[in-house]
């Protein structure tokens, strides 16, 4: 029986990969169109550094993809239906190999990579790869379709959990078991949203990250047009929150600080009951809603619902003060003094209150001498009626300062009152 006929008789892409590897006598990797690992042959010891990284992380390293695109190989694969040889990139641990696009119905669904560590691929094997590429393309298509159908059923169960659309927990567990989804008892919700529609592509990037790390963090996810919701499992108290913080830091590191701030992020509290998963979900969404309202400076606003504190009431205070046309006369005086005399009394007051009137810590964060801080506090007291021994006054002023510094329209109201 010919190798092509043998391969066409199998429906499992892993078996097909082994057949290809046996025929060409070389290590083989199959990736989808996003360069994510689909299958690899059993000759692991022969894979170069790049392929080993692909196997470990389930995706071809980004710097390799960028290099191949820069040198035109990816674009060329779109145009031709024959295998092409890619020269080695020694400094990146990328040995010579042959690659062909696996297409189905005219669309590239993935790639078949044959590593040429020791000898060139034979001409007859080039013909073999060309003959079976479309069949591998269909296998990737069928696998993707099957995975999507399974994921859609799991998504339905997760949305039911988050929206509390079930009569009993046992009923939900039964539905989850039917789609082979093991729902955690203890968990918290981590939600990502994008600040504008034009940044929706960031959610696609985030989804790929989640798929890569979901087993490590033991998390489940559902995605809508503008949001990606993660349910993070925990075995012991506080574990899911630690995982959520760590994953957020990982996202920031991978996407870069500039792009990271296109995300609005909320973390709900951890609960030890399935019935409270919706509560954690709503808490995460509340954090995002507040973040969207105040447009916070980077790292200024807490991402966890349990740490929101005064931030929870900013929107209500904004509406109340705006409708009543209310201003703090003390803050107006400080703003006017800052503008007229180029002082920084308003900023100093904010930091002083944020540090619970601790002078040494405030001076350190403002990068000024403690004596300079004492002088500014004395100026503030001379210009205003602020009593730093009055807790209610301090709490109110700090909340008002949060609005002034984070809501542009609120700041503009104060500016108009000064002029």
C-alpha positions, 0 to 999 in steps of 0.5 A: 500500500502506498504511503498516501493511501495509508495516510488517507485511511486514518482520521486521527491527526496524531497518527497521520503525523507519525505516518508522515514522519516515518515516510520522510524519516525526519521529525515532523510538527503540524501547526494551525494557521496561528502557529499553535501546536496541533501534533508532533511526531514521537522522535522528540530527541531529534527536534531542535531548540525552536521545535522543543519550545513549540512542544513545551509552550504549544505555540511557535515562539513569537520571535521565530514567527516574526522572523519568518514573516519579515523574510517573506516565508509566510507570505510565500506559503500563502501563494504556493502549493508546494513545499519550500525550504527554510534556511537555518537561523543558528542564533535562534536554534532554528535548524533547516526545514521544509514546510508546506501550507495545509489548505482546505477549500482554498484557505490555509488552515495550518502548516506541516514542518519537516526538520532537516537536521542531517540530510535534505528531504528527497524529491519523492518526499516533496511530492508526497507532502504536496499530495497529502497537504490538502488532506491534513488541511481538512483534518485540521479543519475538522479538528477545529470544528469539533473543538469549537462545538465542544467549546460552545457547549462548555461556554453555554454551561459557564454562562449559565453558572455566571448568570445563575440560570439553573435551579439547583447546583446538582442540575448544573453539575449534571449539565457540566458533566455531559460536556466533560466540564468539571466546575470548581466549588471554590473560585473567583472571577477575573474579567478583562474588557477593552476600553474601545471597540478598536482594541478588540483584537487585544482580546484575541491575543489574550484568548491565545494566552489563556489557552496556553496557560489555562491548565497551569492556572486551572481556569475556565473562560468565556468570551463575548464581543468586548470581554473575556471572563475567567473563572479561576479554581482554588483548593484553599482560601485565597489561592484563586486571588493569588493566581488572578494577580499573577496572571494579570502580571503575566499579561502585562509582561507579555503584551507590553505596558503600553498595550496593557492599559487598553484593558480594563480589569476586574477581580471579584472576591473568592467564594466556596460555592458554585451558587456564588460564582455570579456574585464574584462575576458581578463584582469583577464587572463593577470594578470594570465599570468604575475603571471605565468611569474614572479613566484611572492613571495606570496602577492607581485604581485597585483591580480587586473588588475587595480593595475598592474602598472609596472608589465604589462611591465615586460615580454616585458622588459625581452625580450628586455634586454635579446635579447640586452644582457643588464645589469644595471651597477649600479645594477651589482655593488650593487650585487657584493658589496652584495656578497663580503661584505655581505651587503644588498644594493640591497634589501635596494634600492628595498624597498627605491624605492617601498616606493617612497624614504620615509626613515621612512617607508623604515626603518620600513619595513626593521626593521632597524634604520633610521640612518642605512638606511641613511648609506646604501643610502650613500653607494649606492650613492657612488658605483653608478650613481643613482640620487634619484631626477630623476623620470625616473631613479627611475622608470626604476631601480624599474622595473629592480629590479622587474625582478631581484627578480622575474625571476630566469633566469634574476637573473642568467644572472646578476650573470654570468655577475659578475663572 
